[in-house]
Amino acid sequence: MPRLRRLRVHLAIALPLVAARAGGAQTPPVFAPLRADPDEPRFVATFLFARTAHLAPRIGAVGFGKTIGLFTSPAGRWSLGLAAGVNSQFDLASTTNHLMNTDFFVGVPFALRRGATSTRVRIYHQSSHLGEEFPDGGPVKRVLLSFDAFEALVAREFSGWRVYAGGEYRFIHAPADMKPAVGHAGLEFTGARPLLRLGWLGQGRLRAGLDGKSFQQRKGQIGWSVRAELFFANSDRGVPDWSLVAAGYRGPAPYGQFYGDNLSSAGVGIEISP
């Protein structure tokens, strides 16, 4: 019962935040979301083929979340927001497609922009919960995994490219022996011209990203995430923006309860940007 109450509390926080301001036009963010970071809050569903010790060979990974700008300066130089997300992974190789892991995220980002340089400073909380279909005493042991972290990233844009670097420090964490430091860097590209036109579905532009995180917990091992997408912008017509996504990952598993495992995965999906 305590576990179920914690889940309800997290959902009560996350769902209203990501649903806020739905249906209204929004100005571009001061610090744009990271395209290839698997932990970035977004609305996405992907089908993945995976190789790992304890996770399934076929994974359905879904994300439900968003970063909402609450206050933005008139010139768009700074903003204060709220971010919330829920990421879950399902075993698509099982007869019941059972839940394996769910990660909950709530954060407060502050972003600052000066010309082509933008900065994001964020304090956030994340907790992880093992799917109920994994019985206690089986090959996967339930872990009380949660942490509060301070993150800082600096990004620079030039001619359709963006490079960013920074890291985070988990100042409160369980298990108590978790190493707190994470280095973080990446590279992104956004095409200037449409590559595909699908009538009323919009014009698709190429967007791609490479993201890397170095975990002190894993003695500096890097988790590499790569993502390419056709992005269809439709918000000017009252239709949500959306993307066709191809994604791959290799390194320490980005799914909380399995953070001690290694994971290699590749697959396709769809993302909605409400």
WOVEN-V230019 format. One record per residue. N is the residue number from 1. RES is the residue in one letter. OMEGA is omega in whole degrees, 0 to 359 (* if undefined). NEAR is the number of other ideal C-beta (glycine too) atoms within 12 Angstrom. Layout:
n:N res:RES omega:OMEGA near:NEAR
n:N res:RES omega:OMEGA near:NEAR
This chain:
n:1 res:M omega:176 near:7
n:2 res:P omega:179 near:10
n:3 res:R omega:180 near:19
n:4 res:L omega:178 near:12
n:5 res:R omega:177 near:11
n:6 res:R omega:179 near:20
n:7 res:L omega:180 near:26
n:8 res:R omega:179 near:16
n:9 res:V omega:180 near:18
n:10 res:H omega:180 near:31
n:11 res:L omega:180 near:26
n:12 res:A omega:177 near:17
n:13 res:I omega:190 near:28
n:14 res:A omega:190 near:36
n:15 res:L omega:178 near:22
n:16 res:P omega:182 near:17
n:17 res:L omega:183 near:31
n:18 res:V omega:179 near:30
n:19 res:A omega:184 near:21
n:20 res:A omega:178 near:23
n:21 res:R omega:178 near:19
n:22 res:A omega:175 near:18
n:23 res:G omega:179 near:12
n:24 res:G omega:178 near:14
n:25 res:A omega:182 near:16
n:26 res:Q omega:177 near:24
n:27 res:T omega:179 near:20
n:28 res:P omega:181 near:19
n:29 res:P omega:176 near:29
n:30 res:V omega:175 near:32
n:31 res:F omega:184 near:39
n:32 res:A omega:178 near:29
n:33 res:P omega:178 near:43
n:34 res:L omega:187 near:39
n:35 res:R omega:189 near:35
n:36 res:A omega:180 near:36
n:37 res:D omega:182 near:41
n:38 res:P omega:181 near:43
n:39 res:D omega:181 near:39
n:40 res:E omega:179 near:43
n:41 res:P omega:180 near:37
n:42 res:R omega:173 near:40
n:43 res:F omega:187 near:31
n:44 res:V omega:173 near:39
n:45 res:A omega:181 near:28
n:46 res:T omega:173 near:37
n:47 res:F omega:187 near:27
n:48 res:L omega:165 near:39
n:49 res:F omega:189 near:24
n:50 res:A omega:171 near:36
n:51 res:R omega:182 near:21
n:52 res:T omega:185 near:32
n:53 res:A omega:190 near:16
n:54 res:H omega:178 near:28
n:55 res:L omega:184 near:40
n:56 res:A omega:176 near:35
n:57 res:P omega:175 near:21
n:58 res:R omega:186 near:24
n:59 res:I omega:168 near:42
n:60 res:G omega:182 near:31
n:61 res:A omega:181 near:45
n:62 res:V omega:176 near:31
n:63 res:G omega:180 near:37
n:64 res:F omega:183 near:29
n:65 res:G omega:183 near:40
n:66 res:K omega:169 near:38
n:67 res:T omega:185 near:40
n:68 res:I omega:175 near:33
n:69 res:G omega:180 near:31
n:70 res:L omega:180 near:21
n:71 res:F omega:178 near:19
n:72 res:T omega:180 near:23
n:73 res:S omega:182 near:17
n:74 res:P omega:181 near:9
n:75 res:A omega:180 near:13
n:76 res:G omega:183 near:21
n:77 res:R omega:178 near:19
n:78 res:W omega:177 near:25
n:79 res:S omega:173 near:34
n:80 res:L omega:185 near:25
n:81 res:G omega:173 near:35
n:82 res:L omega:179 near:31
n:83 res:A omega:178 near:41
n:84 res:A omega:180 near:37
n:85 res:G omega:174 near:39
n:86 res:V omega:178 near:38
n:87 res:N omega:181 near:40
n:88 res:S omega:179 near:35
n:89 res:Q omega:183 near:45
n:90 res:F omega:180 near:29
n:91 res:D omega:182 near:29
n:92 res:L omega:175 near:26
n:93 res:A omega:179 near:19
n:94 res:S omega:181 near:19
n:95 res:T omega:182 near:9
n:96 res:T omega:183 near:14
n:97 res:N omega:192 near:20
n:98 res:H omega:180 near:24
n:99 res:L omega:178 near:29
n:100 res:M omega:187 near:44
n:101 res:N omega:172 near:41
n:102 res:T omega:177 near:37
n:103 res:D omega:178 near:42
n:104 res:F omega:185 near:39
n:105 res:F omega:172 near:44
n:106 res:V omega:182 near:36
n:107 res:G omega:177 near:35
n:108 res:V omega:180 near:29
n:109 res:P omega:170 near:39
n:110 res:F omega:184 near:32
n:111 res:A omega:181 near:36
n:112 res:L omega:180 near:27
n:113 res:R omega:171 near:27
n:114 res:R omega:184 near:19
n:115 res:G omega:182 near:14
n:116 res:A omega:180 near:16
n:117 res:T omega:178 near:22
n:118 res:S omega:182 near:32
n:119 res:T omega:173 near:27
n:120 res:R omega:173 near:40
n:121 res:V omega:189 near:27
n:122 res:R omega:168 near:38
n:123 res:I omega:182 near:27
n:124 res:Y omega:176 near:39
n:125 res:H omega:175 near:32
n:126 res:Q omega:174 near:41
n:127 res:S omega:188 near:35
n:128 res:S omega:183 near:39
n:129 res:H omega:179 near:35
n:130 res:L omega:178 near:34
n:131 res:G omega:184 near:33
n:132 res:E omega:181 near:18
n:133 res:E omega:175 near:21
n:134 res:F omega:183 near:27
n:135 res:P omega:174 near:13
n:136 res:D omega:182 near:13
n:137 res:G omega:179 near:8
n:138 res:G omega:183 near:13
n:139 res:P omega:179 near:16
n:140 res:V omega:180 near:28
n:141 res:K omega:177 near:18
n:142 res:R omega:181 near:23
n:143 res:V omega:172 near:27
n:144 res:L omega:187 near:20
n:145 res:L omega:174 near:31
n:146 res:S omega:177 near:28
n:147 res:F omega:171 near:35
n:148 res:D omega:188 near:24
n:149 res:A omega:170 near:31
n:150 res:F omega:183 near:27
n:151 res:E omega:175 near:41
n:152 res:A omega:179 near:26
n:153 res:L omega:175 near:36
n:154 res:V omega:182 near:26
n:155 res:A omega:178 near:35
n:156 res:R omega:182 near:24
n:157 res:E omega:176 near:22
n:158 res:F omega:172 near:15
n:159 res:S omega:178 near:12
n:160 res:G omega:180 near:18
n:161 res:W omega:171 near:22
n:162 res:R omega:175 near:32
n:163 res:V omega:181 near:26
n:164 res:Y omega:181 near:35
n:165 res:A omega:179 near:24
n:166 res:G omega:180 near:32
n:167 res:G omega:179 near:26
n:168 res:E omega:178 near:32
n:169 res:Y omega:182 near:24
n:170 res:R omega:190 near:29
n:171 res:F omega:170 near:16
n:172 res:I omega:184 near:19
n:173 res:H omega:171 near:30
n:174 res:A omega:4 near:19
n:175 res:P omega:184 near:22
n:176 res:A omega:181 near:14
n:177 res:D omega:177 near:12
n:178 res:M omega:176 near:29
n:179 res:K omega:195 near:23
n:180 res:P omega:191 near:24
n:181 res:A omega:176 near:25
n:182 res:V omega:172 near:38
n:183 res:G omega:188 near:28
n:184 res:H omega:178 near:33
n:185 res:A omega:180 near:29
n:186 res:G omega:182 near:38
n:187 res:L omega:181 near:28
n:188 res:E omega:177 near:34
n:189 res:F omega:176 near:26
n:190 res:T omega:180 near:27
n:191 res:G omega:183 near:22
n:192 res:A omega:185 near:13
n:193 res:R omega:177 near:12
n:194 res:P omega:175 near:19
n:195 res:L omega:186 near:21
n:196 res:L omega:176 near:19
n:197 res:R omega:181 near:14
n:198 res:L omega:177 near:16
n:199 res:G omega:183 near:12
n:200 res:W omega:177 near:11
n:201 res:L omega:175 near:22
n:202 res:G omega:179 near:26
n:203 res:Q omega:185 near:24
n:204 res:G omega:175 near:26
n:205 res:R omega:178 near:25
n:206 res:L omega:169 near:27
n:207 res:R omega:182 near:34
n:208 res:A omega:180 near:30
n:209 res:G omega:173 near:37
n:210 res:L omega:184 near:29
n:211 res:D omega:178 near:39
n:212 res:G omega:176 near:33
n:213 res:K omega:179 near:39
n:214 res:S omega:188 near:26
n:215 res:F omega:174 near:28
n:216 res:Q omega:179 near:22
n:217 res:Q omega:182 near:26
n:218 res:R omega:177 near:24
n:219 res:K omega:176 near:11
n:220 res:G omega:179 near:17
n:221 res:Q omega:184 near:24
n:222 res:I omega:170 near:25
n:223 res:G omega:183 near:37
n:224 res:W omega:177 near:30
n:225 res:S omega:179 near:41
n:226 res:V omega:185 near:30
n:227 res:R omega:173 near:40
n:228 res:A omega:183 near:29
n:229 res:E omega:166 near:35
n:230 res:L omega:186 near:31
n:231 res:F omega:181 near:35
n:232 res:F omega:181 near:33
n:233 res:A omega:182 near:23
n:234 res:N omega:189 near:23
n:235 res:S omega:179 near:21
n:236 res:D omega:178 near:12
n:237 res:R omega:179 near:15
n:238 res:G omega:179 near:12
n:239 res:V omega:180 near:20
n:240 res:P omega:169 near:26
n:241 res:D omega:180 near:32
n:242 res:W omega:183 near:28
n:243 res:S omega:165 near:38
n:244 res:L omega:193 near:29
n:245 res:V omega:166 near:39
n:246 res:A omega:187 near:27
n:247 res:A omega:176 near:41
n:248 res:G omega:181 near:30
n:249 res:Y omega:174 near:39
n:250 res:R omega:179 near:26
n:251 res:G omega:176 near:30
n:252 res:P omega:184 near:32
n:253 res:A omega:181 near:40
n:254 res:P omega:181 near:45
n:255 res:Y omega:194 near:45
n:256 res:G omega:185 near:38
n:257 res:Q omega:182 near:34
n:258 res:F omega:186 near:35
n:259 res:Y omega:177 near:38
n:260 res:G omega:181 near:26
n:261 res:D omega:167 near:29
n:262 res:N omega:183 near:26
n:263 res:L omega:167 near:37
n:264 res:S omega:183 near:26
n:265 res:S omega:176 near:39
n:266 res:A omega:180 near:27
n:267 res:G omega:183 near:27
n:268 res:V omega:180 near:24
n:269 res:G omega:180 near:31
n:270 res:I omega:179 near:28
n:271 res:E omega:177 near:35
n:272 res:I omega:180 near:27
n:273 res:S omega:183 near:33
n:274 res:P omega:* near:27
